[in-house]
Amino acid sequence: MILACDILFWGFLAGGLAARYAAGRRGLGKALLLCVPLIDVVLLGATVLSIHDGAEPTVWHGLSAAYLGMTVVYGHRTVRWADAKFARRFGGAAALPRPALYGRAAVRDAWKSWCRFLLAYAISVGMIFALVALVGTLDKGAPLLVWLNPLTKVLVYSLLWPVATTIWPGRAPEAEAEREPKLEPELEPEPARDTRQGR
């Protein structure tokens, strides 16, 4: 089910954008793109029904919860990124300039990225514990809790980037240019003058 939902995610995304820009059928493209978030609902429903019907919890049930947290947070950003690419390729839209991040802007962007992953982490962990509660006991839900370890490690290790950016935020290109020593142009020696009379 997880594999099928992942394939459907990219299938609806590519199909919706192709219909909107390549085929010029904006209504159909919009309908296909609206199906993208429904995939998360289908996956969540299938996972809950599987456990509710008495299926033994496995690491795959836990993976579906972890996967949902990521798609809820990053799915919309992925759609916007792909839409911009298709708009440029088939719609003739101009590419948006990527700002050079340095100083406070770089620090702010790094922390926003980490907080975004923190939100995905919180959703995934919340869903995992919700499934454990549905199972009834921690012993039965132990296979679900397996995913807490890699998720937490990624969260902690990814914290290194905003911390490093805060310490070394980088400098503006103008500031870097000002720091470089300016070399004075070498002057050519003046030709020697002949001070003798008549010459």
Rosetta constraint file for C-alpha pairs under 8 A:
AtomPair CA 1 CA 5 HARMONIC 6.01 0.50
AtomPair CA 1 CA 43 HARMONIC 6.89 0.50
AtomPair CA 1 CA 46 HARMONIC 7.90 0.50
AtomPair CA 2 CA 6 HARMONIC 6.17 0.50
AtomPair CA 2 CA 43 HARMONIC 6.94 0.50
AtomPair CA 2 CA 64 HARMONIC 6.30 0.50
AtomPair CA 3 CA 7 HARMONIC 6.24 0.50
AtomPair CA 4 CA 8 HARMONIC 6.08 0.50
AtomPair CA 5 CA 9 HARMONIC 5.98 0.50
AtomPair CA 5 CA 39 HARMONIC 6.07 0.50
AtomPair CA 5 CA 40 HARMONIC 7.70 0.50
AtomPair CA 5 CA 43 HARMONIC 6.85 0.50
AtomPair CA 6 CA 10 HARMONIC 6.60 0.50
AtomPair CA 7 CA 11 HARMONIC 5.94 0.50
AtomPair CA 8 CA 12 HARMONIC 5.85 0.50
AtomPair CA 8 CA 36 HARMONIC 7.87 0.50
AtomPair CA 8 CA 39 HARMONIC 7.37 0.50
AtomPair CA 9 CA 13 HARMONIC 6.11 0.50
AtomPair CA 9 CA 36 HARMONIC 5.68 0.50
AtomPair CA 9 CA 39 HARMONIC 6.77 0.50
AtomPair CA 10 CA 14 HARMONIC 5.90 0.50
AtomPair CA 11 CA 15 HARMONIC 5.87 0.50
AtomPair CA 12 CA 16 HARMONIC 5.76 0.50
AtomPair CA 12 CA 32 HARMONIC 5.59 0.50
AtomPair CA 12 CA 33 HARMONIC 6.19 0.50
AtomPair CA 12 CA 35 HARMONIC 6.84 0.50
AtomPair CA 12 CA 36 HARMONIC 6.11 0.50
AtomPair CA 13 CA 17 HARMONIC 6.23 0.50
AtomPair CA 13 CA 32 HARMONIC 7.19 0.50
AtomPair CA 13 CA 33 HARMONIC 5.87 0.50
AtomPair CA 13 CA 36 HARMONIC 6.70 0.50
AtomPair CA 13 CA 79 HARMONIC 6.95 0.50
AtomPair CA 14 CA 18 HARMONIC 5.96 0.50
AtomPair CA 15 CA 19 HARMONIC 6.03 0.50
AtomPair CA 15 CA 29 HARMONIC 7.12 0.50
AtomPair CA 15 CA 32 HARMONIC 6.86 0.50
AtomPair CA 16 CA 20 HARMONIC 6.13 0.50
AtomPair CA 16 CA 28 HARMONIC 6.97 0.50
AtomPair CA 16 CA 29 HARMONIC 3.92 0.50
AtomPair CA 16 CA 30 HARMONIC 6.38 0.50
AtomPair CA 16 CA 31 HARMONIC 7.33 0.50
AtomPair CA 16 CA 32 HARMONIC 4.77 0.50
AtomPair CA 16 CA 33 HARMONIC 5.22 0.50
AtomPair CA 17 CA 21 HARMONIC 6.04 0.50
AtomPair CA 17 CA 22 HARMONIC 7.63 0.50
AtomPair CA 17 CA 29 HARMONIC 5.91 0.50
AtomPair CA 17 CA 33 HARMONIC 7.63 0.50
AtomPair CA 17 CA 82 HARMONIC 7.93 0.50
AtomPair CA 17 CA 83 HARMONIC 6.54 0.50
AtomPair CA 17 CA 86 HARMONIC 6.67 0.50
AtomPair CA 18 CA 22 HARMONIC 4.92 0.50
AtomPair CA 18 CA 23 HARMONIC 6.36 0.50
AtomPair CA 18 CA 29 HARMONIC 7.24 0.50
AtomPair CA 18 CA 86 HARMONIC 7.72 0.50
AtomPair CA 19 CA 23 HARMONIC 4.82 0.50
AtomPair CA 19 CA 24 HARMONIC 6.06 0.50
AtomPair CA 19 CA 25 HARMONIC 5.26 0.50
AtomPair CA 19 CA 26 HARMONIC 6.53 0.50
AtomPair CA 19 CA 28 HARMONIC 6.37 0.50
AtomPair CA 19 CA 29 HARMONIC 4.80 0.50
AtomPair CA 20 CA 24 HARMONIC 5.13 0.50
AtomPair CA 20 CA 25 HARMONIC 5.08 0.50
AtomPair CA 20 CA 26 HARMONIC 4.30 0.50
AtomPair CA 20 CA 27 HARMONIC 7.44 0.50
AtomPair CA 20 CA 28 HARMONIC 7.11 0.50
AtomPair CA 20 CA 29 HARMONIC 4.59 0.50
AtomPair CA 20 CA 30 HARMONIC 7.25 0.50
AtomPair CA 21 CA 25 HARMONIC 7.41 0.50
AtomPair CA 21 CA 26 HARMONIC 7.42 0.50
AtomPair CA 21 CA 86 HARMONIC 6.83 0.50
AtomPair CA 21 CA 87 HARMONIC 6.75 0.50
AtomPair CA 21 CA 90 HARMONIC 5.70 0.50
AtomPair CA 21 CA 91 HARMONIC 6.04 0.50
AtomPair CA 22 CA 90 HARMONIC 5.99 0.50
AtomPair CA 25 CA 29 HARMONIC 6.23 0.50
AtomPair CA 26 CA 30 HARMONIC 6.04 0.50
AtomPair CA 27 CA 31 HARMONIC 6.31 0.50
AtomPair CA 28 CA 32 HARMONIC 6.25 0.50
AtomPair CA 29 CA 33 HARMONIC 6.19 0.50
AtomPair CA 30 CA 34 HARMONIC 6.16 0.50
AtomPair CA 31 CA 35 HARMONIC 6.66 0.50
AtomPair CA 32 CA 36 HARMONIC 7.11 0.50
AtomPair CA 34 CA 38 HARMONIC 7.43 0.50
AtomPair CA 35 CA 39 HARMONIC 6.80 0.50
AtomPair CA 36 CA 40 HARMONIC 7.85 0.50
AtomPair CA 37 CA 41 HARMONIC 7.17 0.50
AtomPair CA 37 CA 72 HARMONIC 7.90 0.50
AtomPair CA 37 CA 75 HARMONIC 7.76 0.50
AtomPair CA 38 CA 42 HARMONIC 6.31 0.50
AtomPair CA 39 CA 43 HARMONIC 6.21 0.50
AtomPair CA 40 CA 44 HARMONIC 6.09 0.50
AtomPair CA 40 CA 68 HARMONIC 6.29 0.50
AtomPair CA 40 CA 71 HARMONIC 7.44 0.50
AtomPair CA 40 CA 72 HARMONIC 7.54 0.50
AtomPair CA 41 CA 45 HARMONIC 6.00 0.50
AtomPair CA 42 CA 46 HARMONIC 6.06 0.50
AtomPair CA 43 CA 47 HARMONIC 6.16 0.50
AtomPair CA 43 CA 64 HARMONIC 7.18 0.50
AtomPair CA 43 CA 68 HARMONIC 7.94 0.50
AtomPair CA 44 CA 48 HARMONIC 6.19 0.50
AtomPair CA 44 CA 64 HARMONIC 7.44 0.50
AtomPair CA 44 CA 65 HARMONIC 7.47 0.50
AtomPair CA 44 CA 68 HARMONIC 7.53 0.50
AtomPair CA 45 CA 49 HARMONIC 6.00 0.50
AtomPair CA 46 CA 50 HARMONIC 5.98 0.50
AtomPair CA 47 CA 51 HARMONIC 6.46 0.50
AtomPair CA 47 CA 61 HARMONIC 6.20 0.50
AtomPair CA 47 CA 64 HARMONIC 7.18 0.50
AtomPair CA 48 CA 52 HARMONIC 5.90 0.50
AtomPair CA 48 CA 131 HARMONIC 7.28 0.50
AtomPair CA 49 CA 53 HARMONIC 5.88 0.50
AtomPair CA 50 CA 54 HARMONIC 6.83 0.50
AtomPair CA 50 CA 55 HARMONIC 5.64 0.50
AtomPair CA 51 CA 55 HARMONIC 4.91 0.50
AtomPair CA 51 CA 56 HARMONIC 6.85 0.50
AtomPair CA 51 CA 57 HARMONIC 6.54 0.50
AtomPair CA 51 CA 131 HARMONIC 7.95 0.50
AtomPair CA 51 CA 134 HARMONIC 7.60 0.50
AtomPair CA 51 CA 135 HARMONIC 6.96 0.50
AtomPair CA 52 CA 134 HARMONIC 7.28 0.50
AtomPair CA 52 CA 135 HARMONIC 7.70 0.50
AtomPair CA 57 CA 61 HARMONIC 6.30 0.50
AtomPair CA 57 CA 135 HARMONIC 7.72 0.50
AtomPair CA 57 CA 140 HARMONIC 7.02 0.50
AtomPair CA 57 CA 141 HARMONIC 6.39 0.50
AtomPair CA 57 CA 143 HARMONIC 6.41 0.50
AtomPair CA 57 CA 144 HARMONIC 6.80 0.50
AtomPair CA 58 CA 62 HARMONIC 6.85 0.50
AtomPair CA 58 CA 143 HARMONIC 5.18 0.50
AtomPair CA 58 CA 144 HARMONIC 6.33 0.50
AtomPair CA 59 CA 63 HARMONIC 6.09 0.50
AtomPair CA 59 CA 143 HARMONIC 5.01 0.50
AtomPair CA 59 CA 144 HARMONIC 5.45 0.50
AtomPair CA 59 CA 146 HARMONIC 6.89 0.50
AtomPair CA 59 CA 147 HARMONIC 7.66 0.50
AtomPair CA 60 CA 64 HARMONIC 6.25 0.50
AtomPair CA 60 CA 144 HARMONIC 7.89 0.50
AtomPair CA 61 CA 65 HARMONIC 6.67 0.50
AtomPair CA 61 CA 144 HARMONIC 6.49 0.50
AtomPair CA 62 CA 66 HARMONIC 6.34 0.50
AtomPair CA 62 CA 128 HARMONIC 6.11 0.50
AtomPair CA 62 CA 143 HARMONIC 7.09 0.50
AtomPair CA 62 CA 144 HARMONIC 4.28 0.50
AtomPair CA 62 CA 145 HARMONIC 6.96 0.50
AtomPair CA 62 CA 146 HARMONIC 7.48 0.50
AtomPair CA 62 CA 147 HARMONIC 6.41 0.50
AtomPair CA 63 CA 67 HARMONIC 5.88 0.50
AtomPair CA 63 CA 144 HARMONIC 7.74 0.50
AtomPair CA 63 CA 147 HARMONIC 6.88 0.50
AtomPair CA 64 CA 68 HARMONIC 6.09 0.50
AtomPair CA 65 CA 69 HARMONIC 6.57 0.50
AtomPair CA 65 CA 124 HARMONIC 5.51 0.50
AtomPair CA 65 CA 125 HARMONIC 7.71 0.50
AtomPair CA 65 CA 127 HARMONIC 5.52 0.50
AtomPair CA 65 CA 128 HARMONIC 5.70 0.50
AtomPair CA 66 CA 70 HARMONIC 6.76 0.50
AtomPair CA 66 CA 121 HARMONIC 7.84 0.50
AtomPair CA 66 CA 124 HARMONIC 4.53 0.50
AtomPair CA 66 CA 125 HARMONIC 7.13 0.50
AtomPair CA 66 CA 127 HARMONIC 7.67 0.50
AtomPair CA 66 CA 128 HARMONIC 7.33 0.50
AtomPair CA 66 CA 147 HARMONIC 7.23 0.50
AtomPair CA 67 CA 71 HARMONIC 6.32 0.50
AtomPair CA 67 CA 124 HARMONIC 7.27 0.50
AtomPair CA 68 CA 72 HARMONIC 5.98 0.50
AtomPair CA 68 CA 123 HARMONIC 7.91 0.50
AtomPair CA 68 CA 124 HARMONIC 6.58 0.50
AtomPair CA 69 CA 73 HARMONIC 6.52 0.50
AtomPair CA 69 CA 120 HARMONIC 4.78 0.50
AtomPair CA 69 CA 121 HARMONIC 6.52 0.50
AtomPair CA 69 CA 122 HARMONIC 7.62 0.50
AtomPair CA 69 CA 123 HARMONIC 4.91 0.50
AtomPair CA 69 CA 124 HARMONIC 4.33 0.50
AtomPair CA 69 CA 127 HARMONIC 7.93 0.50
AtomPair CA 70 CA 74 HARMONIC 5.80 0.50
AtomPair CA 70 CA 75 HARMONIC 7.44 0.50
AtomPair CA 70 CA 117 HARMONIC 7.96 0.50
AtomPair CA 70 CA 120 HARMONIC 5.23 0.50
AtomPair CA 70 CA 121 HARMONIC 7.58 0.50
AtomPair CA 70 CA 124 HARMONIC 7.36 0.50
AtomPair CA 71 CA 75 HARMONIC 4.59 0.50
AtomPair CA 71 CA 76 HARMONIC 8.00 0.50
AtomPair CA 72 CA 76 HARMONIC 7.49 0.50
AtomPair CA 72 CA 120 HARMONIC 7.31 0.50
AtomPair CA 73 CA 77 HARMONIC 7.79 0.50
AtomPair CA 73 CA 116 HARMONIC 7.18 0.50
AtomPair CA 73 CA 117 HARMONIC 7.82 0.50
AtomPair CA 73 CA 119 HARMONIC 7.26 0.50
AtomPair CA 73 CA 120 HARMONIC 5.65 0.50
AtomPair CA 74 CA 78 HARMONIC 6.14 0.50
AtomPair CA 75 CA 79 HARMONIC 6.33 0.50
AtomPair CA 76 CA 80 HARMONIC 6.29 0.50
AtomPair CA 77 CA 81 HARMONIC 6.11 0.50
AtomPair CA 78 CA 82 HARMONIC 6.13 0.50
AtomPair CA 79 CA 83 HARMONIC 5.96 0.50
AtomPair CA 80 CA 84 HARMONIC 6.20 0.50
AtomPair CA 81 CA 85 HARMONIC 6.43 0.50
AtomPair CA 82 CA 86 HARMONIC 6.21 0.50
AtomPair CA 83 CA 87 HARMONIC 5.96 0.50
AtomPair CA 84 CA 88 HARMONIC 6.19 0.50
AtomPair CA 84 CA 95 HARMONIC 8.00 0.50
AtomPair CA 85 CA 89 HARMONIC 6.18 0.50
AtomPair CA 86 CA 90 HARMONIC 5.73 0.50
AtomPair CA 86 CA 91 HARMONIC 7.00 0.50
AtomPair CA 87 CA 91 HARMONIC 4.50 0.50
AtomPair CA 87 CA 92 HARMONIC 6.37 0.50
AtomPair CA 87 CA 93 HARMONIC 5.49 0.50
AtomPair CA 88 CA 92 HARMONIC 5.01 0.50
AtomPair CA 88 CA 93 HARMONIC 4.38 0.50
AtomPair CA 88 CA 94 HARMONIC 6.03 0.50
AtomPair CA 88 CA 95 HARMONIC 6.39 0.50
AtomPair CA 89 CA 93 HARMONIC 7.57 0.50
AtomPair CA 101 CA 105 HARMONIC 5.65 0.50
AtomPair CA 101 CA 106 HARMONIC 4.67 0.50
AtomPair CA 102 CA 106 HARMONIC 4.57 0.50
AtomPair CA 102 CA 107 HARMONIC 7.52 0.50
AtomPair CA 102 CA 169 HARMONIC 5.77 0.50
AtomPair CA 102 CA 170 HARMONIC 5.03 0.50
AtomPair CA 102 CA 171 HARMONIC 5.61 0.50
AtomPair CA 102 CA 172 HARMONIC 6.06 0.50
AtomPair CA 103 CA 107 HARMONIC 6.51 0.50
AtomPair CA 103 CA 169 HARMONIC 4.77 0.50
AtomPair CA 103 CA 170 HARMONIC 5.56 0.50
AtomPair CA 103 CA 171 HARMONIC 5.89 0.50
AtomPair CA 103 CA 172 HARMONIC 7.21 0.50
AtomPair CA 104 CA 108 HARMONIC 6.00 0.50
AtomPair CA 104 CA 169 HARMONIC 7.01 0.50
AtomPair CA 105 CA 109 HARMONIC 6.08 0.50
AtomPair CA 106 CA 110 HARMONIC 6.14 0.50
AtomPair CA 106 CA 165 HARMONIC 6.98 0.50
AtomPair CA 106 CA 169 HARMONIC 6.17 0.50
AtomPair CA 106 CA 170 HARMONIC 7.82 0.50
AtomPair CA 107 CA 111 HARMONIC 6.30 0.50
AtomPair CA 107 CA 162 HARMONIC 6.54 0.50
AtomPair CA 107 CA 165 HARMONIC 5.63 0.50
AtomPair CA 107 CA 166 HARMONIC 5.37 0.50
AtomPair CA 107 CA 169 HARMONIC 6.16 0.50
AtomPair CA 108 CA 112 HARMONIC 6.11 0.50
AtomPair CA 109 CA 113 HARMONIC 6.20 0.50
AtomPair CA 110 CA 114 HARMONIC 6.37 0.50
AtomPair CA 110 CA 161 HARMONIC 6.91 0.50
AtomPair CA 110 CA 162 HARMONIC 4.83 0.50
AtomPair CA 110 CA 165 HARMONIC 6.97 0.50
AtomPair CA 111 CA 115 HARMONIC 6.05 0.50
AtomPair CA 111 CA 162 HARMONIC 5.36 0.50
AtomPair CA 112 CA 116 HARMONIC 6.10 0.50
AtomPair CA 113 CA 117 HARMONIC 6.51 0.50
AtomPair CA 114 CA 118 HARMONIC 6.14 0.50
AtomPair CA 114 CA 158 HARMONIC 6.97 0.50
AtomPair CA 114 CA 159 HARMONIC 6.68 0.50
AtomPair CA 114 CA 162 HARMONIC 7.17 0.50
AtomPair CA 115 CA 119 HARMONIC 6.22 0.50
AtomPair CA 116 CA 120 HARMONIC 6.51 0.50
AtomPair CA 117 CA 121 HARMONIC 6.03 0.50
AtomPair CA 117 CA 155 HARMONIC 7.29 0.50
AtomPair CA 118 CA 122 HARMONIC 6.12 0.50
AtomPair CA 118 CA 155 HARMONIC 6.87 0.50
AtomPair CA 119 CA 123 HARMONIC 6.26 0.50
AtomPair CA 120 CA 124 HARMONIC 6.17 0.50
AtomPair CA 121 CA 125 HARMONIC 6.05 0.50
AtomPair CA 121 CA 151 HARMONIC 6.81 0.50
AtomPair CA 121 CA 152 HARMONIC 7.84 0.50
AtomPair CA 121 CA 155 HARMONIC 7.44 0.50
AtomPair CA 122 CA 126 HARMONIC 5.92 0.50
AtomPair CA 123 CA 127 HARMONIC 6.15 0.50
AtomPair CA 124 CA 128 HARMONIC 6.19 0.50
AtomPair CA 125 CA 129 HARMONIC 6.26 0.50
AtomPair CA 125 CA 148 HARMONIC 6.93 0.50
AtomPair CA 126 CA 130 HARMONIC 6.10 0.50
AtomPair CA 127 CA 131 HARMONIC 6.23 0.50
AtomPair CA 128 CA 132 HARMONIC 6.33 0.50
AtomPair CA 128 CA 144 HARMONIC 6.34 0.50
AtomPair CA 128 CA 145 HARMONIC 6.86 0.50
AtomPair CA 129 CA 133 HARMONIC 6.12 0.50
AtomPair CA 129 CA 145 HARMONIC 7.82 0.50
AtomPair CA 130 CA 134 HARMONIC 6.24 0.50
AtomPair CA 131 CA 135 HARMONIC 6.21 0.50
AtomPair CA 131 CA 141 HARMONIC 7.63 0.50
AtomPair CA 131 CA 144 HARMONIC 7.72 0.50
AtomPair CA 132 CA 136 HARMONIC 6.28 0.50
AtomPair CA 132 CA 137 HARMONIC 6.68 0.50
AtomPair CA 132 CA 138 HARMONIC 6.52 0.50
AtomPair CA 132 CA 140 HARMONIC 7.71 0.50
AtomPair CA 132 CA 141 HARMONIC 4.90 0.50
AtomPair CA 132 CA 144 HARMONIC 7.04 0.50
AtomPair CA 133 CA 137 HARMONIC 6.83 0.50
AtomPair CA 135 CA 140 HARMONIC 6.60 0.50
AtomPair CA 135 CA 141 HARMONIC 6.24 0.50
AtomPair CA 136 CA 140 HARMONIC 7.30 0.50
AtomPair CA 136 CA 141 HARMONIC 7.65 0.50
AtomPair CA 137 CA 141 HARMONIC 6.20 0.50
AtomPair CA 138 CA 142 HARMONIC 5.81 0.50
AtomPair CA 141 CA 145 HARMONIC 6.66 0.50
AtomPair CA 142 CA 146 HARMONIC 6.71 0.50
AtomPair CA 145 CA 149 HARMONIC 7.92 0.50
AtomPair CA 147 CA 151 HARMONIC 6.20 0.50
AtomPair CA 148 CA 152 HARMONIC 5.90 0.50
AtomPair CA 149 CA 153 HARMONIC 6.21 0.50
AtomPair CA 150 CA 154 HARMONIC 6.17 0.50
AtomPair CA 151 CA 155 HARMONIC 6.24 0.50
AtomPair CA 152 CA 156 HARMONIC 6.18 0.50
AtomPair CA 153 CA 157 HARMONIC 6.01 0.50
AtomPair CA 154 CA 158 HARMONIC 5.81 0.50
AtomPair CA 155 CA 159 HARMONIC 6.48 0.50
AtomPair CA 156 CA 160 HARMONIC 7.48 0.50
AtomPair CA 158 CA 162 HARMONIC 7.89 0.50
AtomPair CA 159 CA 163 HARMONIC 6.40 0.50
AtomPair CA 160 CA 164 HARMONIC 5.94 0.50
AtomPair CA 161 CA 165 HARMONIC 6.07 0.50
AtomPair CA 162 CA 166 HARMONIC 5.99 0.50
AtomPair CA 163 CA 167 HARMONIC 6.41 0.50
AtomPair CA 164 CA 168 HARMONIC 5.99 0.50
AtomPair CA 164 CA 169 HARMONIC 7.78 0.50
AtomPair CA 165 CA 169 HARMONIC 4.75 0.50
AtomPair CA 165 CA 170 HARMONIC 7.78 0.50
AtomPair CA 171 CA 175 HARMONIC 6.17 0.50
AtomPair CA 171 CA 176 HARMONIC 6.41 0.50
AtomPair CA 172 CA 176 HARMONIC 6.36 0.50
AtomPair CA 173 CA 177 HARMONIC 6.22 0.50
AtomPair CA 174 CA 178 HARMONIC 6.26 0.50
AtomPair CA 175 CA 179 HARMONIC 6.32 0.50
AtomPair CA 176 CA 180 HARMONIC 6.68 0.50
AtomPair CA 194 CA 199 HARMONIC 6.49 0.50
AtomPair CA 195 CA 199 HARMONIC 7.32 0.50
